[in-house]
């Protein structure tokens, strides 16, 4: 018995539906599900929950998933980036389950997150039960919802979209070929997105193609074979390009707000339960909170991060300090010059007593001798040594010395990378500070805008602490080099 057929054609630039048939009928999505699995991965990576280089341990459940699969072995470890490639290109079911467990702790918890994300995207008739799309009761979607998801994958995470157009890729343990390579090779402008097949679903495909300024997304559910499905998608693609206007203002979909690993309502429920007097309820809420914390691979729940001074404020403070120092030094020079003039006057008076008719000239001489301030170097030294400073001068000098010396030799810094934007540099500084608090505590995070990008620096370190911080970061494969005093 043939699977039910459904289709939708959309202008990706503004989301306008150009053609639909049974677009809101709930059907089995098969491996189109992995588009949502990958969407959640991209969200988690962007928000610091996990990184593409995180090594994932493969569970027995993931290794036992039926084909299509990468061939992962239970107990082995593999980087997340290889699992992402396997899920996107090979459509590996074992890779999808391993991804789900790495991000949410279990596939069931990950499926709940998939459903929260689907609701936020406007996929009103979709329910996910697993991360791979194998047939399961209640695991359903529609052609409209999958078209919406494909458009969000394209525009919300364009930096990862190229994955879906790769004909093959290195998946860590072996090279994998794209399940959609026939359509990619046969239709001009095609660059994605995802295939899907089970007996219950038939042959499904969400495809996207770009020609000039036009981009079309086509979704087909229930094809009879790969060849007939691809032919139908190509036909609908042609229909879309014929109906879509050449010039169209781009209106990308609104990216949903990041909700994190646990939904806000679930968090409120946990808090409410923890406040009830029931012993059994309190014990249950503790288990839920522990599971939530365990699933977060980054300390996203830290209440207060180290304050970061804006560059403008740092520059202003530095200018204030320099101006105060300059003012104090200027006052000291003037005081010493005045003292030098007084000593010169006393010496001149002792060596030659003026005659009565020379009194006026003798009185005028001291004012003339004050003029060359820099001249009497030896007299200045004698004056500075012999003269007892007043109490206000002692206080002022001690303040200056304190401002200069309290750094304790903290004139060194470290650089942890150069980034294309200030946001990326500040994010890298925050991650590094959280992961290396022992050696970077008390340092100043500073982003320096250079000709080639934004440098992420930690300043205000001693030479020893900067060296230690760099060695510890380099041991974790984090780029780092020391910055000496300028």
C-alpha positions in Angstrom: 0.0 0.0 0.0 1.4 3.4 -1.1 2.1 6.0 1.6 -0.2 9.1 1.6 1.1 11.9 -0.6 1.6 15.5 0.5 3.6 18.4 -1.0 4.4 22.1 -0.5 6.3 24.7 -2.6 7.5 27.8 -0.8 9.3 31.0 -1.8 12.1 30.9 0.7 12.8 34.6 0.5 9.5 35.6 2.2 7.8 32.4 3.1 5.0 32.7 0.6 3.3 29.3 -0.3 3.3 28.9 -4.1 1.6 25.4 -4.1 0.4 22.9 -1.6 -1.4 19.5 -1.5 -2.4 17.8 1.7 0.1 20.1 3.4 -1.5 19.9 6.8 -2.0 16.2 6.9 -0.1 14.6 9.7 2.3 11.9 8.3 5.4 10.0 9.2 8.4 12.3 8.6 11.0 9.5 8.7 14.6 11.0 8.6 13.3 14.5 7.9 13.3 14.4 11.7 17.0 14.8 11.7 16.6 18.4 10.4 15.2 19.2 13.9 17.9 17.1 15.6 20.6 19.2 13.8 18.7 22.5 14.4 18.9 21.8 18.2 22.6 20.9 17.9 23.4 24.1 16.1 21.4 26.1 18.8 23.3 24.3 21.6 26.7 24.9 20.1 25.9 28.6 19.4 24.9 29.1 23.0 27.9 27.3 24.6 26.1 24.1 25.9 28.5 22.0 23.9 31.2 22.4 21.2 31.8 20.7 17.9 35.0 19.2 19.3 33.4 17.7 22.4 34.0 14.0 22.5 30.8 12.0 22.8 30.8 8.5 24.4 28.6 6.1 22.5 25.9 4.2 24.5 24.7 0.7 23.9 21.3 2.2 22.8 22.9 4.4 20.2 25.1 1.7 18.8 22.1 -0.7 18.5 20.0 1.6 16.3 19.0 0.0 13.0 20.3 1.2 9.6 20.9 3.6 8.1 23.8 4.0 10.5 27.5 5.1 10.8 28.6 1.9 12.6 29.4 3.3 16.0 30.6 0.9 18.7 29.3 1.1 22.3 31.9 2.6 24.7 33.8 4.4 21.9 34.3 8.1 21.8 33.9 10.4 18.8 33.8 14.2 18.3 30.4 15.8 17.9 31.3 17.3 14.5 31.6 13.8 13.0 28.2 12.8 14.5 26.7 15.9 12.9 28.2 15.1 9.5 26.9 11.5 9.8 23.4 12.6 10.7 23.2 15.3 8.0 24.9 13.5 5.1 24.6 9.7 5.8 21.4 10.1 7.8 22.9 7.8 10.5 20.4 6.8 13.1 23.1 5.8 15.6 24.7 9.3 15.2 21.3 11.0 15.8 20.7 9.1 19.1 24.3 9.8 20.3 23.8 13.5 19.6 20.5 13.5 21.6 22.1 11.7 24.6 25.1 14.1 24.5 23.0 17.2 24.7 20.1 16.2 26.8 21.3 13.1 28.7 18.6 10.9 27.1 16.8 10.6 23.8 13.4 11.1 25.6 14.6 14.4 27.1 16.0 15.5 23.8 12.7 14.7 22.1 10.9 17.0 24.6 13.3 19.7 23.7 12.7 19.1 20.0 8.9 19.6 20.6 9.5 22.8 22.5 11.7 24.1 19.6 9.1 23.0 17.0 6.4 25.0 18.9 8.6 28.0 19.0 9.2 27.8 15.2 5.4 27.6 14.5 5.3 23.9 13.6 1.8 23.5 15.1 1.1 19.9 13.9 4.4 18.2 14.7 5.2 15.8 17.5 8.6 14.2 17.9 9.2 11.0 19.8 12.8 10.3 18.9 15.9 12.0 17.3 16.2 9.8 14.2 12.7 9.5 12.7 12.3 5.7 12.8 8.6 4.9 12.9 7.1 5.3 16.3 3.5 5.9 17.5 2.7 9.6 17.6 5.9 10.6 15.8 4.2 12.8 13.1 4.6 15.9 11.1 3.3 17.7 8.0 4.6 19.0 4.7 3.9 22.5 5.9 5.8 22.1 9.2 8.8 20.5 7.5 9.0 23.3 5.0 9.0 25.8 7.8 11.8 23.9 9.5 13.8 23.7 6.3 13.5 27.5 5.9 14.7 28.1 9.5 17.7 25.8 9.1 18.7 27.8 6.0 18.4 31.2 7.5 18.9 30.7 11.3 22.2 28.8 10.9 23.6 29.6 7.5 27.2 28.8 8.7 26.2 25.1 8.9 23.9 24.9 5.9 26.7 23.9 3.6 26.7 20.5 5.3 23.6 19.5 3.4 25.1 20.1 0.0 28.3 18.0 0.5 28.3 14.9 -1.7 30.6 13.2 0.8 32.4 13.9 4.1 34.8 12.5 6.7 32.7 11.2 9.6 35.6 10.2 11.8 35.5 6.5 11.5 34.9 6.5 7.7 33.8 8.6 4.8 30.1 8.9 4.1 28.1 9.7 1.0 25.1 12.1 0.8 21.7 10.3 0.6 20.5 13.2 -1.5 23.4 13.2 -4.0 21.3 12.1 -6.9 19.0 15.2 -6.7 21.9 17.5 -5.9 23.7 16.3 -9.1 20.7 16.4 -11.3 18.9 19.6 -10.5 20.6 22.9 -11.2 21.0 25.1 -8.1 20.1 22.4 -5.6 22.0 22.6 -2.4 20.0 20.6 0.2 18.3 19.7 2.4 17.3 16.2 3.8 15.9 12.9 2.6 13.8 10.4 4.6 12.5 6.9 4.1 10.6 4.2 6.1 8.0 1.8 4.9 5.3 3.8 6.7 6.4 7.1 5.4 7.5 6.3 1.8 10.2 8.4 0.2 10.3 11.9 1.6 12.4 14.9 0.7 12.8 18.5 1.7 14.8 20.2 -1.0 16.1 23.7 -1.6 17.5 25.3 -4.7 18.8 28.8 -5.6 18.9 30.4 -9.1 20.1 34.0 -9.2 18.2 35.9 -6.6 15.4 33.3 -6.3 15.3 30.4 -3.8 12.6 27.8 -3.6 11.9 25.1 -0.9 9.9 22.0 -1.9 8.7 19.3 0.5 7.3 15.9 -0.7 5.9 13.1 1.6 5.0 9.7 0.3 7.1 9.2 -2.8 7.0 5.7 -4.4 10.8 5.5 -5.0 13.9 7.6 -5.0 13.7 8.3 -8.7 9.9 9.1 -8.8 10.2 11.3 -5.7 13.2 13.2 -7.2 11.3 13.7 -10.5 8.3 15.0 -8.6 10.4 17.4 -6.5 12.1 18.7 -9.7 8.7 19.3 -11.3 7.5 21.3 -8.2 10.8 23.2 -8.2 10.2 24.3 -11.8 6.7 25.3 -10.8 8.1 27.4 -7.9 10.7 29.2 -10.0 8.1 29.9 -12.7 5.7 31.4 -10.1 8.1 33.3 -7.9 8.9 36.9 -8.9 12.4 37.6 -9.9 12.8 40.5 -7.5 11.6 40.0 -4.0 12.5 41.7 -0.7 14.2 39.2 1.6 12.2 38.7 4.8 14.0 36.0 6.8 12.0 34.1 9.5 12.3 35.3 13.0 14.7 33.1 15.0 13.0 31.8 18.2 14.3 32.9 21.6 16.9 30.6 23.2 15.2 28.7 26.0 18.1 26.5 27.1 18.0 22.8 28.0 15.0 23.1 30.3 11.7 24.9 29.4 10.8 27.9 31.6 7.5 26.2 32.7 9.3 23.1 33.7 11.7 25.1 35.7 8.8 26.9 37.5 7.2 23.5 38.2 10.5 22.2 39.7 10.8 25.3 42.0 7.1 25.0 43.1 7.5 21.3 43.9 10.7 21.9 45.9 8.8 24.4 48.1 6.1 21.9 49.1 6.3 20.2 52.5 5.8 16.7 51.1 8.9 14.6 51.6 8.2 12.4 48.5 7.6 15.5 46.3 10.8 17.2 47.6 12.9 14.1 46.8 11.4 13.9 43.3 12.1 17.6 42.6 15.8 17.0 43.7 16.1 14.3 41.1 14.7 16.5 38.4 17.0 19.4 39.2 20.0 17.0 39.2 19.1 15.7 35.8 18.8 19.2 34.4 22.2 20.3 35.7 23.8 17.1 34.4 22.5 17.8 30.9 24.1 21.2 30.7 27.7 20.9 29.5 28.5 24.5 30.3 27.9 26.5 33.6 25.1 28.5 32.0 23.3 28.8 35.4 26.1 30.8 37.1 24.3 33.7 38.8 26.9 36.4 38.3 29.8 36.6 35.8 32.9 38.7 36.3 32.0 42.3 35.4 33.5 43.6 32.2 34.6 47.2 31.8 33.8 48.7 28.4 36.8 49.7 26.4 35.7 53.4 26.5 35.6 53.3 30.3 39.0 51.6 30.5 40.5 54.3 28.3 38.9 57.0 30.3 40.2 55.6 33.6 43.7 55.3 32.1 43.5 59.0 30.9 42.4 60.1 34.4 45.3 58.2 36.0 47.8 59.7 33.5 46.4 63.2 34.0 46.7 62.9 37.8 50.3 61.7 37.5 51.2 64.5 35.1 49.6 67.0 37.4 51.4 65.8 40.5 54.7 65.7 38.6 54.2 69.2 37.4 53.5 70.5 40.9 56.7 68.8 42.2 58.8 70.4 39.4 57.4 73.8 40.3 58.0 73.3 44.0 61.6 72.2 43.3 62.1 75.2 41.0 60.9 77.6 43.6 63.2 76.1 46.2 66.1 76.3 43.8 65.4 80.0 43.4 65.4 80.6 47.1 68.7 78.8 47.6 70.2 80.8 44.7 69.1 84.0 46.4 70.6 83.0 49.7 73.9 82.1 48.1 74.1 85.4 46.2 73.3 87.3 49.4 76.0 85.6 51.4 78.8 86.0 48.8 78.3 89.7 48.2 76.4 92.2 50.4 75.0 94.9 48.1 76.0 98.6 48.6 73.2 101.0 49.5 73.0 102.4 45.9 72.8 98.8 44.6 69.8 97.7 46.7 67.4 98.0 43.9 69.5 95.8 41.6 70.1 93.2 44.3 66.4 93.0 44.9 65.7 92.6 41.2 68.3 89.8 40.7 66.4 87.0 42.4 63.3 87.5 40.1 65.6 87.2 37.1 67.3 84.0 38.4 64.0 82.2 38.7 63.4 82.3 35.0 65.6 79.4 33.7 63.8 76.6 35.5 65.8 73.7 34.1 69.3 75.3 34.6 70.3 74.6 38.2 70.4 70.7 38.2 73.0 70.5 41.0 71.1 73.0 43.1 67.9 71.0 42.5 69.6 67.8 43.8 71.0 69.6 46.8 67.6 71.1 47.5 65.8 67.9 47.1 68.2 66.2 49.6 68.4 68.9 52.1 64.8 70.1 52.1 62.4 68.4 54.5 59.1 67.8 52.8 55.9 69.1 54.4 53.2 66.7 55.5 50.9 67.5 52.5 53.8 66.7 50.2 54.5 63.4 51.9 50.8 62.4 51.6 50.7 63.3 47.9 53.9 61.5 47.1 52.7 58.4 49.0 49.5 58.4 47.0 51.3 58.5 43.7 53.6 55.7 44.7 50.6 53.6 45.8 48.9 54.0 42.4 52.0 53.0 40.5 53.0 50.1 42.7 49.8 48.3 43.6 49.8 46.4 40.3 52.4 44.1 41.8 54.1 43.6 38.5 50.8 42.9 36.7 51.9 44.3 33.4 51.5 41.1 31.5 48.6 39.6 29.6 47.6 36.7 27.3 45.8 36.5 24.0 43.3 33.7 23.4 42.5 34.3 19.8 41.4 36.8 17.1 37.7 36.8 16.1 35.7 38.4 13.3 33.4 40.3 15.6 33.5 41.9 19.1 30.6 39.6 20.2 32.6 36.5 19.3 35.7 37.8 21.1 33.8 38.6 24.3 32.1 35.2 24.2 35.5 33.5 23.9 36.8 35.5 26.8 33.9 34.6 29.0 34.2 30.9 28.2 37.9 30.9 28.8 37.5 32.8 32.1 34.9 30.3 33.3 37.1 27.3 32.4 40.3 28.7 33.8 39.3 30.7 36.9 42.2 29.5 39.0 44.8 31.4 37.0 42.8 34.2 35.4 41.0 35.4 38.6 41.4 39.2 39.0 42.5 39.7 35.3 40.7 42.2 33.0 39.0 40.9 29.9 39.6 43.2 27.1 38.7 43.1 23.3 41.1 45.1 21.1 39.9 46.0 17.6 42.7 45.6 15.1 43.0 45.8 11.4 42.5 42.0 11.0 39.8 41.4 13.6 39.1 41.6 17.3 41.8 40.2 19.7 40.5 38.6 22.9 43.0 39.5 25.7 43.3 39.0 29.4 45.3 41.9 31.0 46.7 42.7 34.4 48.6 39.5 35.0 52.1 38.8 36.4 54.6 37.2 34.1 54.3 33.9 36.1 50.5 33.8 36.1 50.4 34.7 32.4 52.8 31.9 31.6 50.9 29.4 33.8 47.5 30.4 32.3 48.9 29.9 28.7 50.4 26.5 29.5 47.1 25.3 31.1 45.1 26.6 28.1 47.4 25.1 25.5 47.2 21.8 27.3 43.5 21.9 26.4 44.2 22.8 22.8 43.2 26.4 23.3 45.3 28.9 21.3 47.2 31.2 23.7 50.3 33.5 23.7 51.7 35.9 26.2 51.6 39.7 25.9 54.5 41.6 27.5 54.5 45.0 29.0 54.0 47.7 26.4 
